[in-house]
Amino acid sequence: MDEQHGRDLDDRADELRRLLAELPRAVVAFSGGVDSSLLAAAAVEALGDRALAVTGVSPSLAPSEREEARRVAAAIGIAHREIETHEIDRPGYVENSPERCFECKDELYSLLDALAREDLGDAVVLDGANADDSGDFRPGRRAARAHGVRSPLAEAGFTKADVRALAKRLGVPTWDKPAMACLASRIPYGSEVTPEKLSQIATAELALRKLGLRELRVRHHDRVARVELGPEELASALAEPLRSQIVAAVKSAGFAYVAVDLEGFRSGSLNEVLPLTIAASAETP
């Protein structure tokens, strides 16, 4: 990190502390990823026991991610609570339209709103969105705005690179964790979201991580699993013995066929077909 960037990061860190210190109490929407982990660490530093991290638990959260959220919260030293969310009961979520993410976040923020008002009285709900999250297609950001959720990292000007740099400096254990997303984001728009599909995805991705792979997604195309891997891992995945191990790992989750995507890992890759999905919906009588 060069000297100028270091000063800029210090300025952003000071602004983040100032924003958090002004709050009476905070409820942090907490996944255990690097963004929400940094926010939780900064919140507990600024507010002490007036900060609470809350993780939404449902079939769309991999069991391994739930366990990691618990470990990270304990390492940070923030009070942590889990709440059950029921987005799977919402038709708009199950139908898996391009608005699915709005349904999921609306469910979560409705519950966090109620917790902030009824249990804590004067708490403000926070999420870990950063300045880079204004791009791509993100209906979940609309849900956040509708519920008055604040995004201190974005407000303080943090980019994703800034988040990782400050998280590393503060010793946040997930500072270099690859980006994660709801398991439903692995299912193409228009294909129904079911607990069985979500479980298949979670099982396959955990099996691949046990092979030492880190940056990955398993996209669910019915009987076919389309595996996306980071650029450093893609070449080795096509050579033995890893190729056979990947096939066996993914098939053990219930898929009949395994395809490795030669374009590699792309966050939000299913959004690449959004124009086609929207056009097809418009043509449907």
N, C-alpha and C positions, 0 to 999 in steps of 0.2 A: 504494500500500500504506500503510495507516494505521500509526501508531507502535506500537500494541498488537500488530497482526498481525506487524509487523517483529520485535518482541521474541519473539513466539511462534515465528516462523520461525527466529530465531537459536537458540532453545532446542532446537528439533528438529534443526537442523543440528549443534549440539554433541553431541546424543545420538547422531546418526548416526555422527559421527566416533568417538565413544567405542565404539560397538558394533563398528565395523569395526577399530579399533585393537586390540581384544582378540583378533582372529582370528590364527591362525598364518599362514595363506594363504587366498586367496579365488579361487574360480572363479565368474565372473559370467555367467549366462545372458544373452547380449547380442544384442538384435535391432537396435539402432541407434535405437530409439524413445526418447522423452524419459525414460521411467522407467529403463530399463536404462542409458541414457547418463549420467544423473545418478549412478546407483549406481556405474557404472564410474569416473566422475570422482572421486567421493568415495573409492572403494576404492584407486585409484592414489595419491591424496593421502595416505591413511592408511597404506598398506602398500607403496607403491613397487613394486619388481619382484616382490613376493610376491602381486600381483594379476594375474589373467589373465581376459580377456574371451573368451568362446567363442560362436560363432554356429553354430546348426544349419542345415545346407544341404540342401534337398530341393525337389521340385517345388512344395511348398506355400509356399516363400519366393520372392517375385518377384525376378528378376535385378536389378532396379533397387534393391531393398531390400538385397540382398547387397552391392552396390557402395557403397551409402550407409553400411552398417555398417562397411565397411572404412575409408571416409573419416572417419567420426566417431571410430572407435577411434584412428586416426592423429592426429586433431586433439586428442583427450583426452590422448594419450600413454600409453595402456595397451597392454600386449602383447596381441595378438589372434590367435586361432586359429579355424579353421573345421573342423567335423566333419560328415560326411555322416550324416543320419538316414534311417531306412527305415520311417517310419510307413505309407507307401504299400503296404508288404508285409503290414501287419496287417489281417486281415479286419474287425475292429471299427472300424478307421478307414475302410476303403474302403466298407463298408456304410453309413456315415454315420448311425449312430444318435445320439441325444442325448448319448451318452458318447464321441463322437469325440474331443473335446478331451482327455479323459483318456488315450486311446491315444497321441495326438501327444506330450503332455507326458511320459507315462511312458517313451516311447522316448527323448526328449531327456534326461530326468533320469537314466535308466539309463546312458547314455553319459557324462554329466557325472560321475556317481558313480564310474564306472570310471576316468575321467581323474583325478579328485581323489585316488583311492586309489592307483592304480598308477603314475601319472606324477609326482604331486606329494606323495603320502604323507599329508600332514596338512591338506589344503585343505578348506575348507567351501564347498559349492555355494550360491550366492545367486541370487535372482531379484528383479525390479524391481516386484513387487506393492506397491501402496500401500493406505492405509486405506479408500479408496473401492471397492476391488476385492472387498469382502465381499458386495456386492450382486449382482444378476442371477444367472444360472445359469452356474456356472463349475466344471465337472468337473476342469479343469486344476489348480485349487487343491488338490483331493483328491490328485492325483498328486504335487504338491509336498510335501504333508504326509507321504505314504507314503514318500518318499525322504529325508525330513529336510532338505529345502531351507529355508533361512532367507530371510526377507524383511525386510531391515533398514529399508527405507523405511516399511513398515507398522509395524514394531516401534517406530520412532521417532515414529509418529503422523502421517506425511506424508499429506495428501490430494493429489489430482491438482493442485489449484491451488497447493499448497505446492511440489510437485515442479517445476512450471513456473516459479514465482517464484525458487526457489533455482537452478535450471538457468540462468535468465536472468542472475542475479547472478554466477554462476561462469563465464559465457561458453560454456556448453555449446551447440554449434551447433544442436541439435534442440529447443531450449527451447519453440519455438512450433509444432513439427511436429504435424499432426493425428494423432489416434490411429489406429494400424494394427492389423491382426489377420491371422492365418493365412489364406491364400487360400481354404482349404476352408470357412471361415466364411461364404463367399458362396454356398455350395451348400445348398439346403434339406435338412433332415433326411430321410433315407430315399431320397434321390437319390444314386446311386453317385458316389464321388469318383474321378476319373481324372486322370492327368497332362495329358490333352488339355483337359479342362475348366479345370484350374488355369492352364494356359498361355493359354487364351482370356481368362480373367479378368485375368491379369497384363498381357496385351497391350492389352486394352481400357482398363484403368485407367491405364496409362502413356500411351496416346494421349489420354485425357481430361486428364491432368495437363499434357501438352504444349500443351493449349488454354488453360492458365492456371487450371484448376479445381483446388482443393486438398482440400476436405473431401468425400470421395465414397466410394461403394462401387458395384461392379457385381455384382449378384446374378444367379446363373446359373440360369435356369429353362428348361433345354434350349435350344430355338431362340430363346428370348426373353431379352434382357438387361434387367433392371429396374435402372435407374440411380437411386441416391440421392445427392442433393446437399445441401450446407449451405444454410441459409436465405438467406444473402446471395447465393448463386449460383443458387438455384432459379428466381427470376423471370427472370433474364437468359437462362437455358437454354431458355426457351420462346419466346424472341424470335429473329428472324433478325439476324445470320447464324449465331449460336451454335447454334441448334437444328439446322440442317442439318449443321454441323460435328460436333456430337455424334453424330448419326445415322451419318454417314460414318465417324467414328472407331471407333465400336462395331461397325459392320458389317464393318469391315476386320479385326476380330478373329475373324470367322467366325459371328457371330450373324445370324439372319434378320430379327429384329424388335427394335426398341428402344423401351422404355417408360420414361418419367421418372416416378418415384414422387412424387406430389403431397404426401405426408407428409414428404418430405425425408429427410436422413440421420439414421439412428438406429443407434447402436452396438448390435450384437446384435439387430437387428430380426427375424432369423429365429427368435429365441427367443419372439417374440410368439405363434407358433403351437404352442409346445411342448405346452400342455395338449391340443390337438387331436391332435398327433403321438403323445403318450403314450396317449391314449384309444384311438386307432386301433390301436396296437400291442397293447393289452390285449384288444381284440375279435378280433384275428387268431387263428384256431385253431392 
